[in-house]
Amino acid sequence: MALEHWEQGETRAEILQLLRRNGQMAAAELSEALNIGAVGVRQHLARLDRDGLVHTAGVRRGVGRPSHLYALTAQAETLFPKHYDRMLLDALAFVEQQGGAPALDQLFAARRLQLFEQLAPRLAGKPRSAQVAELAAALTDQGYMCEFRQLADGSFELTEHNCPVDCVARDYPQACEHELKLYEEVLHAPVTREEVITQGATCCRYRIAAE
């Protein structure tokens, strides 16, 4: 969720913004910048620390007591605007401009091979039900919000409630085709795509043949 839509308190959002601009800050510096008491700032920092958004990055030593320095965690960085999707689409457009459709297909095929090499050892030697479960878990780890169920005829239904590469798939349907091929390759089974998010469905749904 972007920071402008964050619902965890205006003061904590301001603390995150200050740390983003300044890198590391002591509680006293945050207190002065926000014009609130040091006790209040430390309470907010404790909450942000529990939420995994800030951490103690070091200690500043000088006159008086040492001061802990606070900084953002990698998790907090996700709250700030990123434009990776635009950069990725520009890169794909450049590949297409330079090498045409064959170059794009080669790129997606290389990615499919890379994913196959990651997934295949996790599925090797397992029965179909365990393979589908392992695939669903791996896809969920990648942001697909995946679940599966076995149907009455012995086949499996694999559902992806989120598409982390949606920005690519909408402009380059080759991404979806290579995804389908990947599932067939790692499962050693026919796979049919029944619904797809890029065509207006609320999920991507696949039917995997029974063992």
Order of alpha helices (4+ residues) and beta strands (2+ residues): alpha-beta-alpha-alpha-beta-beta-alpha-alpha-alpha-beta-beta-alpha-alpha-beta-beta
